[in-house]
Amino acid sequence: MTTPHFLDRTSSDDCSAALVAALPDPAVRLACLRLLRDGIVTAHSIAPGSWSVTMFDNGFRLNVGSAEAYALSPGDVRLLLLLTDSAPPTLTGVSLSPSPYKSTPPGTQLFLASPTQVAALEAWSQQGLIAFVRLACVNKHGKPRNTPYHPSHSPGLVSYLSSAVGQDIPTPRIRAGS
C-alpha cells in the first residue's frame, strides 16, 4: 500500500507534476500557463496585492480582487472576460454567458471551454482576460484592491510558472495579517 502524496503548494516540483498530469499536452499546457502569466503580470502592475494563485491537486485558480478570474482543472477552463468583440471564433463546446458573479464589472462574460479550446483561442482569451483583470484589481474609485485569498496563495505555482514560461513572475504583495 502506498502513502498518498499531498500537494505541497510551496513546491515548484509538486506544482509542475500536478499541472503536467492535468495538462499532458505541452503546447496546451504552455498556452494555458501564458494566460495565467498575463493575468498575474497585469494585476501586479496595477495593484500588487490584488491577486493570488491557488494550486490544487489537478489545477489552479487565479483570484483577482474578490473574483475567480481564471480556474483550470482537467478538461475545464473558466475565464472571466471583458470583450470588445463579444463573440469568440466559432468552436463547438465553448460557452460564453454573462458573469454569474455580482462582484464583477458590468459586461463581464464567463467563458467555459476545454484547455485545448482555450489554447486555440489564446490571443482572443488573453485580450478579454487582461481587460477583466485591469478592472477587477481596483475598486470603483480606481483604488487598488487586496484579494482576500492570500492565505491560500501557492508560491510553488508562481515559481513553476516562472520556469515554464521563461520569465520572472512577480509574487503578490501579501498584506499583513493574511
Rosetta constraint file for C-alpha pairs under 8 A:
AtomPair CA 6 CA 57 HARMONIC 7.94 0.50
AtomPair CA 7 CA 14 HARMONIC 6.04 0.50
AtomPair CA 7 CA 15 HARMONIC 7.51 0.50
AtomPair CA 7 CA 56 HARMONIC 7.33 0.50
AtomPair CA 7 CA 57 HARMONIC 6.11 0.50
AtomPair CA 8 CA 14 HARMONIC 6.10 0.50
AtomPair CA 8 CA 15 HARMONIC 7.69 0.50
AtomPair CA 8 CA 156 HARMONIC 7.86 0.50
AtomPair CA 9 CA 14 HARMONIC 7.23 0.50
AtomPair CA 9 CA 15 HARMONIC 6.81 0.50
AtomPair CA 9 CA 54 HARMONIC 7.89 0.50
AtomPair CA 9 CA 55 HARMONIC 6.25 0.50
AtomPair CA 9 CA 153 HARMONIC 7.93 0.50
AtomPair CA 9 CA 154 HARMONIC 4.79 0.50
AtomPair CA 9 CA 155 HARMONIC 6.51 0.50
AtomPair CA 9 CA 156 HARMONIC 5.39 0.50
AtomPair CA 9 CA 157 HARMONIC 7.01 0.50
AtomPair CA 10 CA 154 HARMONIC 5.84 0.50
AtomPair CA 10 CA 155 HARMONIC 5.09 0.50
AtomPair CA 10 CA 156 HARMONIC 4.10 0.50
AtomPair CA 10 CA 157 HARMONIC 7.45 0.50
AtomPair CA 11 CA 15 HARMONIC 6.34 0.50
AtomPair CA 11 CA 155 HARMONIC 7.51 0.50
AtomPair CA 11 CA 156 HARMONIC 4.41 0.50
AtomPair CA 11 CA 157 HARMONIC 7.55 0.50
AtomPair CA 12 CA 16 HARMONIC 6.01 0.50
AtomPair CA 12 CA 155 HARMONIC 7.88 0.50
AtomPair CA 12 CA 156 HARMONIC 4.17 0.50
AtomPair CA 12 CA 157 HARMONIC 5.98 0.50
AtomPair CA 12 CA 158 HARMONIC 7.82 0.50
AtomPair CA 12 CA 159 HARMONIC 5.63 0.50
AtomPair CA 12 CA 160 HARMONIC 4.79 0.50
AtomPair CA 13 CA 17 HARMONIC 6.14 0.50
AtomPair CA 13 CA 156 HARMONIC 7.65 0.50
AtomPair CA 13 CA 160 HARMONIC 7.26 0.50
AtomPair CA 14 CA 18 HARMONIC 6.19 0.50
AtomPair CA 14 CA 156 HARMONIC 7.66 0.50
AtomPair CA 15 CA 19 HARMONIC 6.18 0.50
AtomPair CA 15 CA 55 HARMONIC 7.02 0.50
AtomPair CA 15 CA 156 HARMONIC 6.19 0.50
AtomPair CA 15 CA 157 HARMONIC 5.54 0.50
AtomPair CA 15 CA 160 HARMONIC 6.64 0.50
AtomPair CA 16 CA 20 HARMONIC 6.02 0.50
AtomPair CA 16 CA 157 HARMONIC 7.67 0.50
AtomPair CA 16 CA 160 HARMONIC 6.11 0.50
AtomPair CA 17 CA 21 HARMONIC 6.15 0.50
AtomPair CA 18 CA 22 HARMONIC 6.14 0.50
AtomPair CA 18 CA 56 HARMONIC 7.87 0.50
AtomPair CA 18 CA 57 HARMONIC 5.79 0.50
AtomPair CA 18 CA 58 HARMONIC 5.62 0.50
AtomPair CA 18 CA 59 HARMONIC 7.03 0.50
AtomPair CA 19 CA 23 HARMONIC 5.70 0.50
AtomPair CA 19 CA 24 HARMONIC 7.79 0.50
AtomPair CA 19 CA 29 HARMONIC 7.65 0.50
AtomPair CA 19 CA 58 HARMONIC 6.60 0.50
AtomPair CA 19 CA 59 HARMONIC 6.29 0.50
AtomPair CA 20 CA 24 HARMONIC 5.10 0.50
AtomPair CA 20 CA 25 HARMONIC 7.94 0.50
AtomPair CA 20 CA 26 HARMONIC 7.90 0.50
AtomPair CA 20 CA 29 HARMONIC 7.48 0.50
AtomPair CA 21 CA 58 HARMONIC 7.36 0.50
AtomPair CA 22 CA 58 HARMONIC 5.45 0.50
AtomPair CA 22 CA 59 HARMONIC 6.51 0.50
AtomPair CA 22 CA 73 HARMONIC 6.72 0.50
AtomPair CA 22 CA 74 HARMONIC 5.00 0.50
AtomPair CA 23 CA 28 HARMONIC 6.91 0.50
AtomPair CA 23 CA 29 HARMONIC 5.33 0.50
AtomPair CA 23 CA 74 HARMONIC 6.70 0.50
AtomPair CA 23 CA 115 HARMONIC 7.78 0.50
AtomPair CA 24 CA 29 HARMONIC 7.08 0.50
AtomPair CA 25 CA 29 HARMONIC 6.07 0.50
AtomPair CA 26 CA 30 HARMONIC 6.04 0.50
AtomPair CA 27 CA 31 HARMONIC 6.23 0.50
AtomPair CA 27 CA 119 HARMONIC 7.95 0.50
AtomPair CA 28 CA 32 HARMONIC 6.18 0.50
AtomPair CA 28 CA 115 HARMONIC 6.52 0.50
AtomPair CA 28 CA 116 HARMONIC 5.81 0.50
AtomPair CA 28 CA 119 HARMONIC 5.52 0.50
AtomPair CA 29 CA 33 HARMONIC 6.09 0.50
AtomPair CA 29 CA 115 HARMONIC 7.86 0.50
AtomPair CA 30 CA 34 HARMONIC 6.05 0.50
AtomPair CA 30 CA 164 HARMONIC 7.32 0.50
AtomPair CA 30 CA 165 HARMONIC 7.19 0.50
AtomPair CA 31 CA 35 HARMONIC 6.51 0.50
AtomPair CA 31 CA 118 HARMONIC 7.90 0.50
AtomPair CA 31 CA 119 HARMONIC 5.22 0.50
AtomPair CA 31 CA 122 HARMONIC 6.63 0.50
AtomPair CA 32 CA 36 HARMONIC 6.49 0.50
AtomPair CA 32 CA 115 HARMONIC 6.89 0.50
AtomPair CA 32 CA 118 HARMONIC 7.24 0.50
AtomPair CA 32 CA 119 HARMONIC 6.36 0.50
AtomPair CA 32 CA 122 HARMONIC 7.91 0.50
AtomPair CA 33 CA 37 HARMONIC 6.14 0.50
AtomPair CA 33 CA 161 HARMONIC 6.81 0.50
AtomPair CA 33 CA 164 HARMONIC 7.79 0.50
AtomPair CA 33 CA 165 HARMONIC 7.30 0.50
AtomPair CA 34 CA 38 HARMONIC 6.12 0.50
AtomPair CA 34 CA 165 HARMONIC 6.79 0.50
AtomPair CA 35 CA 39 HARMONIC 6.24 0.50
AtomPair CA 35 CA 122 HARMONIC 7.37 0.50
AtomPair CA 35 CA 125 HARMONIC 7.80 0.50
AtomPair CA 35 CA 126 HARMONIC 6.01 0.50
AtomPair CA 35 CA 129 HARMONIC 7.96 0.50
AtomPair CA 36 CA 40 HARMONIC 6.22 0.50
AtomPair CA 36 CA 62 HARMONIC 7.29 0.50
AtomPair CA 36 CA 70 HARMONIC 7.50 0.50
AtomPair CA 37 CA 41 HARMONIC 5.98 0.50
AtomPair CA 37 CA 161 HARMONIC 7.33 0.50
AtomPair CA 37 CA 169 HARMONIC 7.14 0.50
AtomPair CA 38 CA 42 HARMONIC 6.01 0.50
AtomPair CA 38 CA 126 HARMONIC 7.22 0.50
AtomPair CA 38 CA 130 HARMONIC 6.95 0.50
AtomPair CA 39 CA 43 HARMONIC 6.19 0.50
AtomPair CA 39 CA 62 HARMONIC 7.89 0.50
AtomPair CA 39 CA 129 HARMONIC 6.65 0.50
AtomPair CA 39 CA 130 HARMONIC 5.93 0.50
AtomPair CA 39 CA 133 HARMONIC 6.43 0.50
AtomPair CA 40 CA 44 HARMONIC 5.94 0.50
AtomPair CA 40 CA 51 HARMONIC 7.12 0.50
AtomPair CA 40 CA 62 HARMONIC 7.84 0.50
AtomPair CA 40 CA 169 HARMONIC 7.75 0.50
AtomPair CA 40 CA 170 HARMONIC 7.78 0.50
AtomPair CA 41 CA 45 HARMONIC 6.06 0.50
AtomPair CA 41 CA 169 HARMONIC 7.05 0.50
AtomPair CA 41 CA 170 HARMONIC 7.16 0.50
AtomPair CA 42 CA 46 HARMONIC 6.65 0.50
AtomPair CA 42 CA 130 HARMONIC 6.55 0.50
AtomPair CA 42 CA 133 HARMONIC 6.83 0.50
AtomPair CA 42 CA 134 HARMONIC 6.76 0.50
AtomPair CA 43 CA 47 HARMONIC 5.79 0.50
AtomPair CA 43 CA 48 HARMONIC 6.62 0.50
AtomPair CA 43 CA 50 HARMONIC 6.59 0.50
AtomPair CA 43 CA 51 HARMONIC 6.54 0.50
AtomPair CA 43 CA 64 HARMONIC 7.21 0.50
AtomPair CA 43 CA 133 HARMONIC 5.99 0.50
AtomPair CA 43 CA 134 HARMONIC 6.43 0.50
AtomPair CA 43 CA 137 HARMONIC 5.98 0.50
AtomPair CA 44 CA 48 HARMONIC 4.11 0.50
AtomPair CA 44 CA 49 HARMONIC 7.22 0.50
AtomPair CA 44 CA 50 HARMONIC 7.20 0.50
AtomPair CA 44 CA 51 HARMONIC 7.25 0.50
AtomPair CA 44 CA 170 HARMONIC 7.21 0.50
AtomPair CA 44 CA 172 HARMONIC 6.85 0.50
AtomPair CA 46 CA 134 HARMONIC 7.32 0.50
AtomPair CA 46 CA 137 HARMONIC 7.12 0.50
AtomPair CA 46 CA 138 HARMONIC 7.96 0.50
AtomPair CA 46 CA 144 HARMONIC 7.25 0.50
AtomPair CA 47 CA 137 HARMONIC 6.08 0.50
AtomPair CA 47 CA 138 HARMONIC 7.13 0.50
AtomPair CA 47 CA 144 HARMONIC 5.08 0.50
AtomPair CA 47 CA 145 HARMONIC 6.66 0.50
AtomPair CA 47 CA 146 HARMONIC 7.78 0.50
AtomPair CA 48 CA 172 HARMONIC 5.37 0.50
AtomPair CA 48 CA 173 HARMONIC 5.21 0.50
AtomPair CA 49 CA 144 HARMONIC 7.79 0.50
AtomPair CA 49 CA 145 HARMONIC 6.81 0.50
AtomPair CA 49 CA 146 HARMONIC 4.85 0.50
AtomPair CA 49 CA 147 HARMONIC 6.57 0.50
AtomPair CA 49 CA 172 HARMONIC 5.38 0.50
AtomPair CA 49 CA 173 HARMONIC 4.45 0.50
AtomPair CA 49 CA 174 HARMONIC 5.85 0.50
AtomPair CA 49 CA 175 HARMONIC 6.90 0.50
AtomPair CA 50 CA 64 HARMONIC 5.57 0.50
AtomPair CA 50 CA 65 HARMONIC 5.12 0.50
AtomPair CA 50 CA 137 HARMONIC 5.23 0.50
AtomPair CA 50 CA 138 HARMONIC 7.70 0.50
AtomPair CA 50 CA 144 HARMONIC 6.90 0.50
AtomPair CA 50 CA 145 HARMONIC 5.06 0.50
AtomPair CA 50 CA 146 HARMONIC 4.21 0.50
AtomPair CA 50 CA 147 HARMONIC 4.80 0.50
AtomPair CA 50 CA 172 HARMONIC 7.45 0.50
AtomPair CA 50 CA 173 HARMONIC 7.99 0.50
AtomPair CA 51 CA 62 HARMONIC 7.11 0.50
AtomPair CA 51 CA 63 HARMONIC 5.42 0.50
AtomPair CA 51 CA 64 HARMONIC 4.40 0.50
AtomPair CA 51 CA 65 HARMONIC 6.17 0.50
AtomPair CA 51 CA 137 HARMONIC 7.38 0.50
AtomPair CA 51 CA 146 HARMONIC 7.09 0.50
AtomPair CA 51 CA 147 HARMONIC 5.58 0.50
AtomPair CA 51 CA 149 HARMONIC 7.79 0.50
AtomPair CA 51 CA 150 HARMONIC 7.72 0.50
AtomPair CA 51 CA 172 HARMONIC 6.27 0.50
AtomPair CA 52 CA 62 HARMONIC 5.99 0.50
AtomPair CA 52 CA 63 HARMONIC 5.42 0.50
AtomPair CA 52 CA 64 HARMONIC 6.85 0.50
AtomPair CA 52 CA 147 HARMONIC 7.12 0.50
AtomPair CA 52 CA 149 HARMONIC 6.37 0.50
AtomPair CA 52 CA 150 HARMONIC 5.84 0.50
AtomPair CA 52 CA 152 HARMONIC 7.90 0.50
AtomPair CA 52 CA 153 HARMONIC 5.37 0.50
AtomPair CA 52 CA 154 HARMONIC 7.71 0.50
AtomPair CA 52 CA 172 HARMONIC 6.31 0.50
AtomPair CA 53 CA 60 HARMONIC 6.95 0.50
AtomPair CA 53 CA 61 HARMONIC 5.56 0.50
AtomPair CA 53 CA 62 HARMONIC 4.54 0.50
AtomPair CA 53 CA 63 HARMONIC 6.15 0.50
AtomPair CA 53 CA 152 HARMONIC 7.66 0.50
AtomPair CA 53 CA 153 HARMONIC 5.19 0.50
AtomPair CA 53 CA 154 HARMONIC 5.81 0.50
AtomPair CA 53 CA 155 HARMONIC 7.94 0.50
AtomPair CA 53 CA 157 HARMONIC 7.39 0.50
AtomPair CA 53 CA 158 HARMONIC 7.78 0.50
AtomPair CA 54 CA 60 HARMONIC 5.50 0.50
AtomPair CA 54 CA 61 HARMONIC 5.18 0.50
AtomPair CA 54 CA 62 HARMONIC 6.63 0.50
AtomPair CA 54 CA 63 HARMONIC 8.00 0.50
AtomPair CA 54 CA 152 HARMONIC 5.85 0.50
AtomPair CA 54 CA 153 HARMONIC 5.06 0.50
AtomPair CA 54 CA 154 HARMONIC 5.11 0.50
AtomPair CA 54 CA 157 HARMONIC 7.79 0.50
AtomPair CA 55 CA 59 HARMONIC 6.13 0.50
AtomPair CA 55 CA 60 HARMONIC 4.38 0.50
AtomPair CA 55 CA 61 HARMONIC 6.61 0.50
AtomPair CA 55 CA 153 HARMONIC 7.76 0.50
AtomPair CA 55 CA 154 HARMONIC 5.79 0.50
AtomPair CA 55 CA 157 HARMONIC 6.54 0.50
AtomPair CA 56 CA 60 HARMONIC 5.53 0.50
AtomPair CA 58 CA 73 HARMONIC 5.72 0.50
AtomPair CA 58 CA 74 HARMONIC 6.58 0.50
AtomPair CA 59 CA 71 HARMONIC 7.52 0.50
AtomPair CA 59 CA 72 HARMONIC 5.14 0.50
AtomPair CA 59 CA 73 HARMONIC 4.38 0.50
AtomPair CA 59 CA 74 HARMONIC 6.90 0.50
AtomPair CA 60 CA 71 HARMONIC 5.80 0.50
AtomPair CA 60 CA 72 HARMONIC 5.38 0.50
AtomPair CA 60 CA 73 HARMONIC 6.82 0.50
AtomPair CA 61 CA 68 HARMONIC 6.72 0.50
AtomPair CA 61 CA 69 HARMONIC 7.59 0.50
AtomPair CA 61 CA 70 HARMONIC 5.63 0.50
AtomPair CA 61 CA 71 HARMONIC 4.28 0.50
AtomPair CA 61 CA 72 HARMONIC 6.39 0.50
AtomPair CA 62 CA 68 HARMONIC 6.03 0.50
AtomPair CA 62 CA 69 HARMONIC 5.67 0.50
AtomPair CA 62 CA 70 HARMONIC 5.05 0.50
AtomPair CA 62 CA 71 HARMONIC 6.35 0.50
AtomPair CA 63 CA 67 HARMONIC 5.56 0.50
AtomPair CA 63 CA 68 HARMONIC 4.54 0.50
AtomPair CA 63 CA 69 HARMONIC 5.50 0.50
AtomPair CA 63 CA 70 HARMONIC 7.10 0.50
AtomPair CA 63 CA 147 HARMONIC 7.16 0.50
AtomPair CA 63 CA 149 HARMONIC 7.08 0.50
AtomPair CA 64 CA 68 HARMONIC 6.48 0.50
AtomPair CA 64 CA 69 HARMONIC 6.04 0.50
AtomPair CA 64 CA 133 HARMONIC 6.67 0.50
AtomPair CA 64 CA 136 HARMONIC 6.03 0.50
AtomPair CA 64 CA 137 HARMONIC 5.79 0.50
AtomPair CA 64 CA 147 HARMONIC 6.24 0.50
AtomPair CA 65 CA 136 HARMONIC 5.71 0.50
AtomPair CA 65 CA 137 HARMONIC 5.23 0.50
AtomPair CA 65 CA 138 HARMONIC 7.45 0.50
AtomPair CA 65 CA 145 HARMONIC 5.82 0.50
AtomPair CA 65 CA 146 HARMONIC 5.94 0.50
AtomPair CA 65 CA 147 HARMONIC 4.38 0.50
AtomPair CA 65 CA 148 HARMONIC 7.31 0.50
AtomPair CA 66 CA 103 HARMONIC 7.22 0.50
AtomPair CA 66 CA 136 HARMONIC 7.98 0.50
AtomPair CA 66 CA 147 HARMONIC 5.68 0.50
AtomPair CA 66 CA 148 HARMONIC 6.57 0.50
AtomPair CA 66 CA 149 HARMONIC 7.84 0.50
AtomPair CA 67 CA 101 HARMONIC 7.91 0.50
AtomPair CA 67 CA 103 HARMONIC 7.02 0.50
AtomPair CA 67 CA 104 HARMONIC 6.92 0.50
AtomPair CA 67 CA 136 HARMONIC 7.41 0.50
AtomPair CA 68 CA 80 HARMONIC 7.62 0.50
AtomPair CA 69 CA 78 HARMONIC 7.80 0.50
AtomPair CA 69 CA 79 HARMONIC 5.72 0.50
AtomPair CA 69 CA 80 HARMONIC 5.11 0.50
AtomPair CA 69 CA 129 HARMONIC 7.58 0.50
AtomPair CA 69 CA 132 HARMONIC 7.89 0.50
AtomPair CA 69 CA 133 HARMONIC 7.32 0.50
AtomPair CA 70 CA 77 HARMONIC 7.32 0.50
AtomPair CA 70 CA 78 HARMONIC 5.64 0.50
AtomPair CA 70 CA 79 HARMONIC 4.60 0.50
AtomPair CA 70 CA 80 HARMONIC 6.56 0.50
AtomPair CA 71 CA 77 HARMONIC 5.76 0.50
AtomPair CA 71 CA 78 HARMONIC 5.10 0.50
AtomPair CA 71 CA 79 HARMONIC 6.62 0.50
AtomPair CA 72 CA 76 HARMONIC 5.96 0.50
AtomPair CA 72 CA 77 HARMONIC 4.61 0.50
AtomPair CA 72 CA 78 HARMONIC 6.51 0.50
AtomPair CA 72 CA 115 HARMONIC 7.81 0.50
AtomPair CA 73 CA 77 HARMONIC 6.47 0.50
AtomPair CA 74 CA 115 HARMONIC 7.74 0.50
AtomPair CA 75 CA 113 HARMONIC 7.97 0.50
AtomPair CA 75 CA 114 HARMONIC 5.02 0.50
AtomPair CA 75 CA 115 HARMONIC 6.13 0.50
AtomPair CA 76 CA 112 HARMONIC 7.07 0.50
AtomPair CA 76 CA 113 HARMONIC 5.91 0.50
AtomPair CA 76 CA 114 HARMONIC 4.74 0.50
AtomPair CA 76 CA 115 HARMONIC 6.25 0.50
AtomPair CA 77 CA 111 HARMONIC 7.86 0.50
AtomPair CA 77 CA 112 HARMONIC 5.70 0.50
AtomPair CA 77 CA 113 HARMONIC 5.38 0.50
AtomPair CA 77 CA 114 HARMONIC 5.66 0.50
AtomPair CA 77 CA 115 HARMONIC 5.93 0.50
AtomPair CA 77 CA 118 HARMONIC 7.47 0.50
AtomPair CA 78 CA 110 HARMONIC 6.82 0.50
AtomPair CA 78 CA 111 HARMONIC 5.70 0.50
AtomPair CA 78 CA 112 HARMONIC 4.85 0.50
AtomPair CA 78 CA 113 HARMONIC 6.91 0.50
AtomPair CA 79 CA 110 HARMONIC 5.85 0.50
AtomPair CA 79 CA 111 HARMONIC 5.11 0.50
AtomPair CA 79 CA 112 HARMONIC 6.68 0.50
AtomPair CA 79 CA 129 HARMONIC 6.97 0.50
AtomPair CA 80 CA 99 HARMONIC 7.20 0.50
AtomPair CA 80 CA 108 HARMONIC 6.42 0.50
AtomPair CA 80 CA 109 HARMONIC 5.67 0.50
AtomPair CA 80 CA 110 HARMONIC 4.83 0.50
AtomPair CA 80 CA 111 HARMONIC 6.26 0.50
AtomPair CA 80 CA 128 HARMONIC 7.71 0.50
AtomPair CA 80 CA 129 HARMONIC 6.27 0.50
AtomPair CA 80 CA 132 HARMONIC 6.65 0.50
AtomPair CA 81 CA 108 HARMONIC 5.57 0.50
AtomPair CA 81 CA 109 HARMONIC 5.14 0.50
AtomPair CA 81 CA 110 HARMONIC 6.42 0.50
AtomPair CA 81 CA 111 HARMONIC 7.05 0.50
AtomPair CA 81 CA 125 HARMONIC 7.45 0.50
AtomPair CA 81 CA 128 HARMONIC 4.38 0.50
AtomPair CA 81 CA 129 HARMONIC 4.73 0.50
AtomPair CA 81 CA 130 HARMONIC 7.73 0.50
AtomPair CA 81 CA 131 HARMONIC 6.90 0.50
AtomPair CA 81 CA 132 HARMONIC 5.23 0.50
AtomPair CA 82 CA 107 HARMONIC 6.38 0.50
AtomPair CA 82 CA 108 HARMONIC 4.95 0.50
AtomPair CA 82 CA 109 HARMONIC 6.22 0.50
AtomPair CA 82 CA 128 HARMONIC 4.77 0.50
AtomPair CA 82 CA 129 HARMONIC 6.67 0.50
AtomPair CA 82 CA 131 HARMONIC 5.49 0.50
AtomPair CA 82 CA 132 HARMONIC 4.98 0.50
AtomPair CA 83 CA 107 HARMONIC 7.96 0.50
AtomPair CA 83 CA 108 HARMONIC 7.69 0.50
AtomPair CA 83 CA 109 HARMONIC 7.70 0.50
AtomPair CA 83 CA 127 HARMONIC 7.47 0.50
AtomPair CA 83 CA 128 HARMONIC 5.01 0.50
AtomPair CA 83 CA 131 HARMONIC 7.39 0.50
AtomPair CA 84 CA 128 HARMONIC 7.71 0.50
AtomPair CA 88 CA 121 HARMONIC 7.84 0.50
AtomPair CA 88 CA 124 HARMONIC 7.17 0.50
AtomPair CA 89 CA 121 HARMONIC 7.63 0.50
AtomPair CA 91 CA 117 HARMONIC 7.53 0.50
AtomPair CA 93 CA 113 HARMONIC 6.71 0.50
AtomPair CA 94 CA 111 HARMONIC 7.43 0.50
AtomPair CA 94 CA 112 HARMONIC 5.90 0.50
AtomPair CA 94 CA 113 HARMONIC 4.87 0.50
AtomPair CA 94 CA 114 HARMONIC 7.73 0.50
AtomPair CA 94 CA 117 HARMONIC 7.65 0.50
AtomPair CA 95 CA 110 HARMONIC 7.83 0.50
AtomPair CA 95 CA 111 HARMONIC 5.68 0.50
AtomPair CA 95 CA 112 HARMONIC 5.01 0.50
AtomPair CA 95 CA 113 HARMONIC 6.54 0.50
AtomPair CA 96 CA 109 HARMONIC 6.36 0.50
AtomPair CA 96 CA 110 HARMONIC 5.64 0.50
AtomPair CA 96 CA 111 HARMONIC 4.60 0.50
AtomPair CA 96 CA 112 HARMONIC 6.48 0.50
AtomPair CA 97 CA 109 HARMONIC 5.44 0.50
AtomPair CA 97 CA 110 HARMONIC 5.31 0.50
AtomPair CA 97 CA 111 HARMONIC 6.75 0.50
AtomPair CA 98 CA 107 HARMONIC 7.12 0.50
AtomPair CA 98 CA 108 HARMONIC 6.21 0.50
AtomPair CA 98 CA 109 HARMONIC 4.50 0.50
AtomPair CA 98 CA 110 HARMONIC 5.85 0.50
AtomPair CA 99 CA 104 HARMONIC 7.23 0.50
AtomPair CA 99 CA 107 HARMONIC 7.85 0.50
AtomPair CA 99 CA 108 HARMONIC 5.47 0.50
AtomPair CA 99 CA 109 HARMONIC 4.80 0.50
AtomPair CA 99 CA 110 HARMONIC 4.89 0.50
AtomPair CA 100 CA 110 HARMONIC 7.58 0.50
AtomPair CA 104 CA 108 HARMONIC 6.41 0.50
AtomPair CA 104 CA 136 HARMONIC 6.96 0.50
AtomPair CA 105 CA 132 HARMONIC 7.75 0.50
AtomPair CA 105 CA 135 HARMONIC 6.97 0.50
AtomPair CA 105 CA 136 HARMONIC 7.09 0.50
AtomPair CA 108 CA 132 HARMONIC 7.12 0.50
AtomPair CA 113 CA 117 HARMONIC 5.96 0.50
AtomPair CA 113 CA 118 HARMONIC 6.28 0.50
AtomPair CA 114 CA 118 HARMONIC 6.26 0.50
AtomPair CA 115 CA 119 HARMONIC 6.12 0.50
AtomPair CA 116 CA 120 HARMONIC 6.32 0.50
AtomPair CA 117 CA 121 HARMONIC 6.27 0.50
AtomPair CA 118 CA 122 HARMONIC 5.69 0.50
AtomPair CA 118 CA 125 HARMONIC 7.01 0.50
AtomPair CA 121 CA 125 HARMONIC 5.91 0.50
AtomPair CA 122 CA 126 HARMONIC 5.85 0.50
AtomPair CA 123 CA 127 HARMONIC 6.39 0.50
AtomPair CA 124 CA 128 HARMONIC 6.63 0.50
AtomPair CA 125 CA 129 HARMONIC 6.01 0.50
AtomPair CA 126 CA 130 HARMONIC 6.01 0.50
AtomPair CA 127 CA 131 HARMONIC 6.23 0.50
AtomPair CA 128 CA 132 HARMONIC 6.21 0.50
AtomPair CA 129 CA 133 HARMONIC 6.09 0.50
AtomPair CA 130 CA 134 HARMONIC 6.14 0.50
AtomPair CA 131 CA 135 HARMONIC 6.86 0.50
AtomPair CA 132 CA 136 HARMONIC 6.07 0.50
AtomPair CA 133 CA 137 HARMONIC 5.99 0.50
AtomPair CA 134 CA 138 HARMONIC 7.37 0.50
AtomPair CA 135 CA 139 HARMONIC 7.63 0.50
AtomPair CA 137 CA 144 HARMONIC 6.10 0.50
AtomPair CA 137 CA 145 HARMONIC 5.48 0.50
AtomPair CA 137 CA 146 HARMONIC 7.69 0.50
AtomPair CA 138 CA 142 HARMONIC 5.17 0.50
AtomPair CA 138 CA 143 HARMONIC 5.18 0.50
AtomPair CA 138 CA 144 HARMONIC 4.35 0.50
AtomPair CA 138 CA 145 HARMONIC 4.99 0.50
AtomPair CA 139 CA 143 HARMONIC 5.42 0.50
AtomPair CA 139 CA 144 HARMONIC 6.41 0.50
AtomPair CA 139 CA 145 HARMONIC 6.13 0.50
AtomPair CA 146 CA 175 HARMONIC 7.61 0.50
AtomPair CA 149 CA 153 HARMONIC 6.71 0.50
AtomPair CA 150 CA 174 HARMONIC 6.28 0.50
AtomPair CA 150 CA 175 HARMONIC 7.98 0.50
AtomPair CA 150 CA 178 HARMONIC 5.99 0.50
AtomPair CA 151 CA 178 HARMONIC 5.50 0.50
AtomPair CA 154 CA 158 HARMONIC 7.10 0.50
AtomPair CA 155 CA 159 HARMONIC 6.33 0.50
AtomPair CA 155 CA 171 HARMONIC 7.49 0.50
AtomPair CA 156 CA 160 HARMONIC 6.07 0.50
AtomPair CA 157 CA 161 HARMONIC 5.92 0.50
AtomPair CA 158 CA 162 HARMONIC 6.16 0.50
AtomPair CA 158 CA 169 HARMONIC 6.51 0.50
AtomPair CA 158 CA 170 HARMONIC 7.66 0.50
AtomPair CA 158 CA 171 HARMONIC 7.00 0.50
AtomPair CA 159 CA 163 HARMONIC 6.53 0.50
AtomPair CA 159 CA 169 HARMONIC 7.59 0.50
AtomPair CA 160 CA 164 HARMONIC 6.05 0.50
AtomPair CA 161 CA 165 HARMONIC 6.05 0.50
AtomPair CA 161 CA 169 HARMONIC 7.24 0.50
AtomPair CA 162 CA 166 HARMONIC 5.68 0.50
AtomPair CA 162 CA 167 HARMONIC 5.09 0.50
AtomPair CA 162 CA 168 HARMONIC 5.07 0.50
AtomPair CA 162 CA 169 HARMONIC 5.31 0.50
AtomPair CA 163 CA 167 HARMONIC 6.83 0.50
AtomPair CA 163 CA 168 HARMONIC 7.81 0.50
AtomPair CA 174 CA 178 HARMONIC 6.72 0.50
